[in-house]
Amino acid sequence: MATLPSGGGAQALLSACRNASTDPDARARASTDRSGYVPGSVPDGVVYAETVDDVVEALRLATRFRVPIVPRGAGTGLAGGSSATAGSVVLDVSRMNRILSIDPEEQQAVVQPGVLNAEVNAATARFGLFYAPDPASTAICSIGGNVATNAGGMWCAKYGVTRESVLSLQVVLADGRILKTGRNTIKGVSGYDLNALLIGSEGTLGVVVEATLRLLAKPLHTATVAAYFADAQAAARAASAIIAARIQPAILEFIDGGTLAAVDAMMGTDHSSRGNAFLLAQVDGHGALLEQQVLVEAVTPFATSVEQTDDDVRAADLVAARRNAIPALQQLGRVSIGDIGVPRKRLAEAVAGLAGIAERTGVKIFVIAHAADGNLHPMVVVGPDESITEGPAKAALGEMFHLARRLGGTLTGEHGIGLLKQDWLEEEVGSLSLELQHKIKAAFDPLGILNPGKGI
């Protein structure tokens, strides 16, 4: 792969692009995401794309001048995937934020990458439809970023992650050519699945400018259960009991005691007075109330108290505890959000292992999890001036990965590799897989200008 110049033609690119900025504040804002990673410098400038033509022009110029381009959406990534430094230019697509069409009969929506996840659901709700991938950051994360990381969320154990809900993409390649992937039908197996390849590629293969989303019929009935436990181990065992009961919750979320206390402090709630760990579960569909009873029977032997409701307002209050978990912890310091996945039956072992890591390293670790699919988010919280990329915090992150591997799991369930997890990628996927991935990268981006140094 060709060597990139440092800073070379960035100024020429910025001068030629409309809606470009070299304002120091704009460059600083575009230099990082919500991962807690702090780059050592800022990008040379930002191009704010408003049309597909803007993206095409920026990438043609980037190829001409060999300028590193860092694609950026809402900037809510959690692995340093959209961080940018000197010599690079950020290509911000957040202004490409239109819902282009909704087809209620085919249950599809065509959207631009800057559309927020929650905006899709607000627009499709009037047709009785919804878009299933549901990150906790749904109100602030964009579809382009969801595609870049193959984002998951709370509904994904039942309805699947982003890859299962994106039928087709329009992508601008590094040289400015426009590639259409996927299809508009539910089924389609013509050629290699480039659609699936691009989803989760973290902006290293192309820049998404349009996505055709698969929508689902909104369930007519939803029932919610909130269960509290004496400790995190009991809650994790209860989550495994729910899976063993052969029901499929739409939501099954775990929150440990420390996180509950932080949520209470921020929101004025009293969850932590009822237990030192919390499970939030929702079942939906025509059999929701029947499944709710099965779920209650599964968790009751482990719980200190159980609340059940089919009231939408009360359910929203309970869900808010999970959605506000990360913002609540951010009140305590700088947060690095882990993203390991383990087999669901080993959730309790993972929670115990994380407690051991915290004890050995002296690092504060708080845990939330998508318990229904074994995706844990252990969150390291350090002081505002402490590093998350070296010292005890880095050691804790490494131990988390090795814990997941010992339990048969993975380094990342939905946040991507970005910059923060590269040290452990080859250990998980193997050298041959990594070699092939580098060759794929070179086929799409021979100059290596797209989000260099990220993902692989």
C-alpha positions in Angstrom: 0.0 0.0 0.0 1.3 3.4 -0.9 2.9 5.7 1.8 0.8 8.7 2.5 2.4 12.2 2.8 1.9 14.0 6.1 -0.2 17.1 5.4 0.7 17.1 1.7 -2.3 18.2 -0.4 -4.7 18.8 2.5 -4.8 22.6 2.0 -5.3 22.2 -1.8 -8.2 19.9 -1.1 -9.7 22.2 1.4 -9.4 25.2 -0.9 -11.1 23.3 -3.7 -14.1 21.9 -1.7 -17.1 23.9 -0.9 -18.3 23.9 2.7 -14.7 23.4 4.0 -13.5 24.8 7.3 -10.1 25.2 8.9 -11.5 26.9 12.0 -9.6 25.7 15.1 -12.8 24.9 17.0 -14.3 22.9 14.1 -11.1 20.9 13.7 -10.9 20.2 17.5 -14.6 19.0 17.5 -13.9 16.7 14.6 -10.8 15.2 16.0 -12.3 12.6 18.3 -15.5 10.7 19.2 -17.2 9.5 22.4 -14.6 6.8 23.1 -12.5 8.9 25.5 -9.6 8.7 23.1 -7.6 12.0 22.9 -5.5 12.3 19.7 -2.2 14.1 19.9 -3.2 16.6 17.2 -6.2 17.9 15.2 -7.0 17.4 11.5 -6.0 20.0 8.9 -9.7 20.8 8.2 -13.2 19.6 7.8 -15.3 19.2 4.7 -19.1 19.3 5.4 -20.7 17.3 2.6 -24.3 18.2 1.8 -24.7 16.1 -1.4 -23.4 13.0 -3.0 -21.5 15.2 -5.4 -19.7 16.8 -2.5 -18.5 13.4 -1.3 -17.5 12.4 -4.8 -15.5 15.6 -5.3 -13.8 15.4 -1.9 -12.6 11.8 -2.6 -11.5 12.6 -6.1 -9.3 15.4 -4.8 -8.1 13.2 -1.9 -7.0 10.6 -4.4 -5.3 13.2 -6.6 -3.4 14.8 -3.7 -3.1 11.6 -1.6 -4.8 13.1 1.4 -6.0 10.9 4.2 -9.8 11.2 4.7 -11.6 10.4 7.9 -15.3 9.9 7.3 -17.5 11.2 10.2 -21.2 11.0 11.0 -22.6 12.1 14.4 -19.3 11.4 16.1 -20.8 9.0 18.7 -18.4 6.1 18.0 -16.9 4.3 21.0 -13.6 2.9 19.6 -11.8 5.9 18.3 -12.9 5.0 14.7 -13.5 8.6 13.6 -10.6 10.2 15.4 -8.4 12.4 13.1 -5.0 14.0 13.4 -2.7 16.4 11.6 -2.3 15.7 7.9 -5.8 14.4 7.5 -9.1 15.9 6.5 -12.4 15.0 8.1 -15.3 14.3 5.7 -18.4 15.1 7.7 -21.6 13.7 6.3 -23.9 14.7 9.1 -25.6 17.4 6.9 -26.7 14.6 4.5 -29.7 14.1 6.8 -32.8 13.5 4.7 -35.1 10.6 4.7 -35.5 10.2 0.9 -38.5 7.8 0.9 -40.6 5.4 3.0 -42.4 2.5 1.3 -44.9 1.1 3.8 -46.0 -1.7 1.5 -42.5 -3.0 1.0 -41.5 -2.0 4.5 -38.4 0.0 3.4 -36.9 3.4 3.9 -34.2 5.1 1.9 -32.1 7.5 4.0 -29.0 9.6 3.8 -26.1 8.8 6.3 -26.6 11.8 8.6 -30.2 10.8 9.5 -30.3 9.9 13.2 -31.5 6.5 14.3 -34.3 7.9 16.3 -35.5 10.0 13.4 -36.1 6.9 11.3 -38.3 5.4 13.9 -40.2 8.7 14.4 -40.9 8.9 10.7 -41.9 5.3 10.2 -44.1 5.0 13.4 -47.1 6.6 11.6 -47.1 3.6 9.3 -47.0 1.1 12.2 -43.3 0.2 11.3 -40.0 0.5 13.0 -36.3 0.1 12.4 -34.9 -2.6 14.6 -31.3 -1.7 15.4 -31.6 0.4 18.6 -28.3 1.6 20.2 -28.7 3.2 23.6 -27.5 6.4 21.8 -30.4 6.2 19.3 -31.3 9.9 19.9 -27.8 11.1 18.8 -26.2 8.4 16.6 -26.6 8.4 12.8 -27.4 5.7 10.3 -24.0 6.2 8.6 -22.2 5.5 11.8 -24.5 2.5 12.6 -23.5 1.0 9.2 -19.8 1.8 9.7 -19.7 -0.3 13.0 -22.5 -2.8 12.3 -24.2 -1.3 15.5 -26.5 -3.4 17.6 -28.5 -2.2 20.6 -31.3 -3.3 22.9 -33.7 -4.9 20.3 -31.0 -6.8 18.5 -31.1 -10.1 20.3 -34.6 -10.7 18.7 -34.5 -8.5 15.6 -30.8 -8.6 14.6 -28.1 -6.0 14.2 -27.6 -3.4 11.5 -26.4 -5.9 8.9 -29.8 -7.7 9.1 -31.7 -4.4 8.5 -29.8 -2.9 5.6 -30.8 -4.1 2.2 -28.7 -1.9 0.0 -26.1 0.8 0.1 -24.8 3.5 -2.1 -21.1 4.0 -1.4 -18.5 6.4 -2.8 -15.1 4.7 -3.2 -11.8 6.2 -2.5 -11.3 7.4 -6.1 -14.8 9.0 -6.3 -16.6 6.2 -8.1 -20.1 5.3 -6.8 -20.8 1.7 -5.9 -24.3 0.2 -5.4 -24.4 -2.9 -3.2 -27.1 -5.2 -2.1 -30.6 -5.2 -3.5 -34.1 -3.9 -2.8 -35.6 -7.4 -2.3 -35.6 -9.4 0.9 -33.7 -12.2 -0.8 -30.7 -11.9 -3.2 -27.5 -13.9 -3.7 -26.0 -12.5 -6.9 -22.2 -12.4 -6.5 -20.2 -11.8 -3.4 -22.1 -10.0 -0.6 -20.4 -6.6 -0.7 -23.3 -5.1 1.2 -22.4 -7.2 4.3 -18.7 -6.5 3.8 -19.1 -2.8 3.8 -21.4 -2.9 6.9 -18.9 -2.9 9.8 -15.9 -1.7 7.7 -15.5 1.5 9.8 -15.2 3.8 6.8 -12.0 2.0 5.6 -13.5 0.8 2.3 -15.9 3.6 1.2 -18.1 6.4 2.3 -21.8 5.6 2.7 -24.1 8.2 1.1 -27.4 6.3 1.0 -28.9 3.3 2.7 -32.1 1.3 2.0 -33.3 0.0 5.4 -35.5 -2.9 6.1 -38.5 -2.0 8.4 -40.6 -4.3 10.5 -44.2 -4.2 11.7 -44.4 -2.6 15.2 -45.6 -5.2 17.7 -49.1 -4.5 19.0 -48.4 -5.6 22.5 -45.4 -5.1 24.8 -44.9 -6.2 28.4 -42.0 -5.1 30.6 -40.3 -6.7 33.6 -37.9 -4.9 35.9 -36.1 -7.2 38.4 -33.7 -6.2 41.1 -31.0 -8.5 42.7 -28.7 -8.6 45.7 -25.6 -8.7 43.5 -24.5 -8.8 39.9 -23.9 -12.5 39.9 -27.5 -13.2 40.8 -28.7 -10.9 38.0 -26.4 -12.6 35.5 -27.7 -16.1 36.5 -31.3 -14.8 36.1 -30.5 -13.6 32.6 -29.2 -17.1 31.7 -32.4 -18.6 33.2 -34.5 -16.4 30.9 -32.6 -17.7 27.9 -33.0 -21.3 29.2 -36.8 -20.8 29.5 -36.9 -20.7 25.6 -38.4 -17.3 25.3 -36.9 -14.5 23.2 -37.1 -11.1 24.8 -37.0 -8.1 22.6 -35.0 -6.4 25.3 -32.9 -8.0 28.1 -30.5 -5.5 29.7 -28.2 -5.8 32.7 -27.0 -3.0 34.9 -24.7 -3.4 37.8 -25.0 -1.7 41.2 -22.4 1.0 40.6 -24.0 2.1 37.4 -27.5 2.1 39.0 -26.2 4.5 41.7 -24.8 6.8 39.0 -28.1 6.7 37.1 -30.0 7.6 40.3 -27.7 10.5 41.0 -28.2 11.9 37.6 -31.9 11.2 37.1 -33.2 11.5 40.7 -34.5 7.9 40.6 -34.3 5.2 43.3 -33.3 2.0 41.5 -30.3 1.3 43.7 -32.5 1.3 46.8 -34.2 -1.8 45.5 -31.1 -3.9 44.7 -27.4 -3.9 43.7 -28.1 -5.1 40.2 -30.9 -4.7 37.7 -32.4 -6.6 34.7 -34.7 -4.9 32.3 -36.7 -7.2 30.1 -39.4 -6.6 27.4 -41.3 -9.2 25.5 -43.6 -8.3 22.6 -46.1 -9.6 20.1 -49.5 -11.2 20.6 -48.2 -13.5 23.3 -46.4 -10.8 25.3 -48.4 -11.2 28.5 -48.0 -14.9 28.5 -44.2 -14.6 27.9 -44.1 -12.0 30.6 -45.3 -14.6 33.1 -42.8 -17.1 32.0 -40.1 -14.5 32.3 -41.2 -13.6 35.8 -41.1 -17.2 36.9 -37.6 -17.5 35.5 -36.1 -14.6 37.4 -38.1 -14.7 40.7 -35.8 -17.4 42.4 -32.8 -15.0 42.0 -34.4 -11.6 42.6 -35.1 -9.5 45.6 -38.0 -7.8 43.9 -39.8 -8.0 40.5 -42.0 -5.4 38.9 -44.1 -6.1 35.8 -46.1 -3.6 33.7 -47.8 -3.3 30.3 -48.1 0.5 30.7 -46.1 2.3 28.0 -45.3 5.3 30.2 -43.9 3.2 33.1 -42.0 1.0 30.6 -40.4 4.1 29.1 -39.3 5.2 32.6 -37.6 1.9 33.2 -35.9 1.9 29.8 -34.6 5.4 30.5 -32.4 3.9 33.3 -30.5 1.9 30.6 -30.4 4.6 28.0 -28.9 7.0 30.5 -26.4 4.6 32.0 -23.4 5.9 29.9 -24.2 9.6 30.3 -24.5 9.0 34.1 -21.1 7.4 34.3 -19.7 10.3 32.2 -20.6 12.5 35.2 -17.9 10.6 37.2 -15.0 11.0 34.9 -13.6 10.0 31.5 -15.2 6.8 30.3 -13.8 4.1 28.1 -16.6 1.7 27.0 -15.7 -1.9 26.5 -17.5 -4.1 24.1 -16.8 -7.8 24.7 -19.1 -10.6 23.8 -19.4 -14.0 25.4 -21.7 -17.1 25.1 -24.9 -16.2 26.9 -24.6 -19.1 29.3 -21.3 -17.6 30.5 -22.5 -14.2 31.4 -22.2 -14.7 35.1 -18.6 -15.9 34.7 -17.8 -12.8 32.6 -19.3 -10.5 35.3 -17.2 -12.2 38.0 -14.1 -12.0 35.8 -14.6 -8.3 35.3 -14.8 -7.8 39.1 -11.5 -9.6 39.4 -9.9 -7.4 36.7 -11.0 -4.3 38.6 -9.5 -5.6 41.8 -6.2 -6.6 40.2 -5.7 -3.4 38.3 -7.2 -0.9 40.7 -9.3 0.5 37.9 -13.0 1.4 38.4 -15.1 -0.9 36.1 -18.8 -0.5 35.8 -20.8 -3.1 33.8 -23.9 -2.9 31.6 -24.8 -5.6 29.1 -27.1 -6.7 26.3 -27.7 -9.8 28.3 -29.9 -11.6 25.7 -27.0 -11.8 23.2 -24.0 -11.9 25.7 -22.7 -8.5 24.7 -21.2 -6.8 27.7 -20.1 -3.2 28.0 -17.5 -3.0 30.9 -16.8 0.7 31.3 -13.5 1.9 32.7 -13.9 5.3 34.5 -10.8 7.4 35.1 -10.1 10.9 36.2 -10.4 13.7 33.6 -6.6 13.9 33.2 -5.9 10.2 33.2 -5.2 8.2 30.1 -7.3 5.3 28.8 -4.7 4.3 26.2 -1.9 3.5 28.6 -1.2 2.5 32.2 -3.8 0.7 34.3 -6.7 1.5 32.1 -5.0 0.0 29.0 -4.0 -3.1 31.1 -7.6 -3.5 32.2 -8.9 -3.3 28.6 -6.4 -6.0 27.6 -7.5 -8.3 30.4 -11.1 -7.8 29.4 -10.3 -9.1 25.9 -8.4 -12.1 27.3 -11.3 -12.9 29.6 -13.7 -12.9 26.7 -11.5 -15.2 24.7 -11.2 -17.6 27.6 -14.9 -17.8 27.8 -15.2 -18.4 24.0 -16.1 -14.8 23.2 -15.0 -11.8 21.1 -13.1 -8.5 21.4 -16.0 -6.4 20.1 -19.7 -7.1 19.7 -20.8 -3.9 18.1 -18.5 -0.9 18.6 -15.8 -1.9 16.1 -12.0 -2.0 16.3 -11.2 1.6 15.6 -7.9 2.6 17.2 -8.5 1.3 20.7 -8.6 -2.5 20.0 -6.0 -3.1 17.3 -3.5 -4.6 19.7 -5.7 -7.7 20.1 -7.3 -8.1 16.7 -4.8 -10.6 15.2 -5.0 -12.7 18.3 -8.7 -13.1 17.7 -9.0 -13.5 13.9 -5.6 -15.0 13.1 -2.8 -13.9 10.8 -4.3 -15.5 7.6 -7.6 -13.7 8.1 -5.9 -10.4 8.8 -3.7 -10.9 5.7 -6.9 -11.4 3.5 -8.5 -8.4 5.1 -5.5 -6.2 4.2 -5.8 -7.4 0.6 -9.5 -6.5 0.5 -8.7 -3.1 1.9 -6.1 -2.6 -0.9 -8.6 -3.6 -3.6 -11.1 -1.0 -2.4 -8.5 1.7 -1.4 -5.2 1.1 -3.1 -3.7 4.4 -1.8 -4.8 3.7 1.7 -6.4 7.1 2.1 -9.7 6.0 3.7 -9.6 6.2 7.5 -6.0 5.0 7.6 -4.8 3.2 10.7 -8.3 2.2 11.8 -10.1 -1.2 11.9 -7.4 -3.4 10.5 
